[in-house]
Amino acid sequence: MVNFGMLYLVDVFEFGDLPNYEMEKVVILTKIPEQWTYPDIQPTLIKYIMETDEFKEITKIIGIKP
């Protein structure tokens, strides 16, 4: 297995203006999107995150069901 990436978990307290990079916008979703930028890895990362205790606790706090 080759690994060239990292997965980060952050607490976001505030959104500011986006710099002039390649991102068009930031959105907050209550459902996982159907289209991915990197479809070979993102579903695997999301599945991994959804199995963590931190994710389960966050979903309880904000009141969404995974």
N, C-alpha and C positions, 0 to 999 in steps of 0.2 A: 504494500500500500504506500502510495506517495501522498504526502501532505504538504500543501503550500499555502494554507490559509489559516485564519483565526476566526473565532466566533466570539463576539463581545455581547455582554449583557449590561445595560446601563439604566440608570434612573434619570428620566427626563423631567426637569422642573419647569422649563420654559423653552419656547421656540422663538428664535430670532429670525432675522432676514437671512436668506440663503446667499452664499457667495456666488460669484460667476463661475461655477463649475458645471459639470455635466448633469447635475440633478435639476429637474424641472420644478419639482414641488415635493413637499412632505405631507403625507396624509396619515390620519389615524383611522384604522379599520377595526371593525368588530368581527370580521370574518377573514379568513386567509384568502388572498387573491388567487384567481385561477391561472393567470399568466405570470411567468417568472422571468427575470433577467437571466438567471443561471439555472435552468430547469433540471440540470443533472445533479446539483448539490443542494439547492435551497429546500426542497421537500424533506431531504434527509436531515438537514439542520433544524427545521421546524419540528419534525418528529422528535428529535433529541431534546429540544427545549421543552416541548410539551410534556415530557416524561420527568422533568426535574421538579423537586419540591418547591423551588422558588416560583416556577410558573403556576403550579397548582395554588399556591398561596395568593399570588397576584390575582388570579382569576376569581378567587373567593372575595377578595377585597373590592375589586371593581365590578363584581356582579355579572361576569359573563361565563358562559359554559363553553369549554373548548370543543 
